[in-house]
Each structure stands twice: as structure tokens, then as C-alpha cells.
Amino acid sequence: MTVKPLTDRIAVVTGASRGIGNTLAKALAGAGAHVVAVARTQGALEELDDEIRAEGGSATLVPLDITDGAGVDRLGGALYERFGRVDVLVGNAGVLGPITPLSHCSPKDWDKVMAVNLTANWRLIRSFEPLLKLAPAGRAVFLTSGVARSHRPFWGAYAVAKAGLEAMAAIWAKELEITRVKVNLLDPGPLRTKMRETAMPGENPETLELPSVLVPHLFEMISPALEISGKVWSYRDKAWLA
């Protein structure tokens, strides 16, 4: 029997019920990892589980709103009790929020975008750092966006949250320099997702690549051989950004 490359590794994926997160969760499971799939929608998680099991993989389903900080803390504790570690954390869950001038963004919308895209990932860091340290080669990858660096007008809340995420991940990477854990960010660029469709309603989705193009790059980013930490891998540029 051929041993799959991620056999016996525990991989947590947030926002796993659709889009990029769904694709990456299935790819990780297909490569042998046990996937802990986190998303709000129970039905979508069950569909993901059916697909993973049909391909011979395994998953644990966690119906959880990622903004539930206490729930994230409980998840970390439960994973420690069950597995004793986490090898891979993919912080993918995100919301676009309104495309509008900063001065027009409502406090409610602003708070939601920050809660999902930034604060929830900070809660993941608090809960999962000990678990990643217990792994032979813990790897954390957060999904980011080029708007974090381009200062694109009208994308204010989303861009600010992603810029904050990039800063936070870089800081965390420096704090973990003396450990085996590596922390990086993946900028997928324009891919065929619901979020992209919402942001660019006049765009022909057939002109965009599918999220599956990210899989080999994610696998490189979670490889135990990777020494890079605190950087952004840009799929558009096919390069690590300085």
C-alpha cells in the first residue's frame, strides 16, 4: 500500500464548507491528513464529509461560527484531548463586507468584517499555538488578499482587516522563531469563488482559474522542509513577497 504524504497529520481548516476552504480540505484529506473541518453550516459540512469519505479520507466536522471566541477555545481543548497536537492550521474563513467608501461603511458591517477576518484568526492563534508547538513541524497558513497591500479604494474594511492579518501573522512568526512552527500567508489572487463573484459581478467567471490550482502551493507551504516564515506566497506572482 502506498503511504499518502500527509498520513497521520491533523489539519484544521476554517471556512471549509465552500470555496477555497472546501477545496483545500478535500485535498488535505485526499493526501492522508485527518481534516478538522470548521464552518457554520452543518449541512454543507456533511456534504464535505461525504465527499472526503467517498475518496477514502477522514474528517471531523465542527459546526462553529469562527467569531465565537469561547467556541474556538473549546475546540483547541477538544483537539488536545483527542489528538494531542495540530500539524496544520489553515485560517481560511473570511467575509468580503460592503464595497463602499470608508465613510459609508456602517459600524455593524465594519465590526463583522474585522471579527471574521482578523479577530477570529487572533483567537485561533491563542487557542492553537500550544497545539502547533506539540507537532513535529507545525504549520499555519492564513488566506490573505492583494488588497491588503494595494490600498484599493472602496475595499476599505476588507483591505484593512487583511492588512491587519498580514501584520499579525508576521509578528506571530517572529515570536515563534525559536520553535519548529512556521507561519505564512497565501494570497490566491482572482479565482472562481462566490466571494469573487460578489466583488466583481460583471466578471465572467469562466475566465478565472478554479481554487484547486492552490493545492500544490499549499502543500509546499505546510511541508516540514519549509524554512520560510512570516511571508506571503502570491499565486498571481508565483513568488514569495518581500
N, C-alpha and C positions, 0 to 999 in steps of 0.2 A: 504493500500500500504506500502511495506517495504521501509524504507528510506535507501538509499545506504550510506556507510560510509564516502564518500568524497563529498556528496551532497553540493553544493554551494561553493566549494573550487575552486580556479583558479590556474591551474597548467601549467607552461610553460616548454616545452621540446624542447631542441635543438637537431639537428640531428635526427628529428622524422620520416624521410621518409623511414628508413630501419633499420635493425639490432636491437640492444638493444633499441635504442630510439623509434623505431616503436612499439616494444613490450610493452614498458613501457607506451607510450602514450595511446595505446589501453586499457591497464589495468587501468590506471588512469581514463579514460573516462568511462569504464565499472563500476567503483566503484562510479561514480556520479560526478566526477570533470569536470569542463569545461576546456578542454585542448587547450592551445595555442600552436600549432604545428609549429615549426620553422625548415625549411630546404631549400636548394637551389632549389630543383626540384619541380615545380608546379604540374606536372602530378602525381608524387609519393605522394605528399600531398593530391591530390584529391582522390587517391585510399584509403589513410588512412582515409580521411573524410567519404568516402562511407562505409567503414567497421565500423567506430565508429557510424555513424547514423543508420546502419542496426541493431546495438545492442542497440539502444535507447539512445545513448550518444550524446554529442555535442562538437564541436570543432571550433576554429578559425584558419584559415590557414594563415601562414606568410611565403611567399617565400622570403627568405633573406639569403644572404651569411653572415655567422656569423662573418667574418672578416671585414665586413662593419661597422666600429665603429659608424659612424653617423647614420646608419640604426638601430643599437642596441639602440642608444639614442632615436631615434624617436619611436621605439617600446615601450620603457619604458613610454614615454609620452602618447602614444596612450592607453596603458593599464591603466594608471592612469585615463585618461579621461573616459574610458569605465567602468572599474571595481572598481577603487579607491584603489586597492591593488593587490598583488600577494601572494598566500598562499604557493605555491610550485614552486621552480625553480630546474629543472633537467638539469645540464650542461653536455650533453652527446656528442655533436658534436666533432669529432676528425678525424685526419688523421694519418696513420702509417708512411709515409715517407719511404725513402730508408733504407733497412737493409744493412749497409755498414760501414767500418771503419770511425771513425770521420774525419780523414784526407782526406777521399774520398768524403765526403758529399758536394755537391755543395752549395754555398751561397743561391741560389734560393730555393733549397729543404729545407735547414735549416730554412730560413725565413718563408716558408709556414707552416712547422710543428709547429714552435713557434707561428705563427699568429693564427692558428686554435686551437691548444691545450692549449695555455697559454694566449696569449694576448686577444683573444676573450672572454675568461672567466673573465679576468680582466674588460673588457668593460661591461660584464653582471653585475659584482659586482657594478660598478659605476652607472649603469642605474637602477638596480633593488633593491639596498639596501633600498631606501626610501619606495618602494612598499612592500617589505617583512616586514619592520617595522610597516607598517599600518595594517598588518594581525594580527588576534588574536594569531596565532602561526606560524610565517613564518619559512619555512624550505627550505634550499638549499642543494642539493646533486650533487656532481661532480663525473663523472666517471674517475677512475684512473687505474693504472696497476701495477702489481708487479715489473715490470722492473724499476719503479721509485726508488725502494729500493734495488734491486738485483745487480745493476750496470752490467747488462748483456752486454758483448761485441757485437759490431756491431749494437746495437739498440740505438746508441747514441742520435740522435736528438729527437726521440720519448721519450726515457727514461728521458732525461734532461727536456723536456717540462713537462712530468708528475711529475717529482720531483719538478719542479717549481710550478706546480699546487697544489701539496700537501702542500708545504710550504705556498703558498698564501692563501689557504683555512684555514689552521691552524691559520695564522695571522689574517685573517678576523674574524674567530670565536672568538679569544681573544678580538678583537676590539668591538665585539657585546655582550660581556659577560653581560652587564647590560641591555640588551634588551631581548625580548621574542624569537628572531631569533636564530635558531640553524643551524650550517653549518657542513657538514660531507662529506666524500668521500666514494664511493662504488667501490671496486676492484672486478670485476666479475670473474677474472681468465679466463681459457680457455673455451670458449663457441663456439657454432656453428654459426659463423658470417663470413661475407665476409672479414673483416679485418683479422680475424684469418686464413682464407684460404689463403690470400695473404702472411701473415707472415710465415705460415707453409705449403707450397704447397704439401709436401709429406704426410701430416697427413690425416688419414681417418676421415672425419667429423662425421661419424656415431658413433664414439667413444666419441663425445662431447655432453654435455647437451645443450638444447635449452635456449635462453635468458629468456624464461618465468620462469625459476627457480628463477630469481632475484626478481620477483614481490612481494612475501610476505616480503622479506627483505627490499625492497624499502618502502613498506607501513609502516613497523616498523620505518624506518628512518624519515619518514615525519609525524609520529604520534605526536599530540600535547603533549602526555605524555612523549616523549623522552626528557631527560635532557642532554644527551651526546652531546658534540660539539667539533669540531676540530679534529676528529678522522677518521680513515679508517676502514670501515667494509669490511673484506675479505670473499668473498663467499667460496673460496677454504678452508680457515681455519675455517669458520663458527664462526668468533670471531672478536671483535674489536681489532685492533692492537695498541700496546702501542706507 
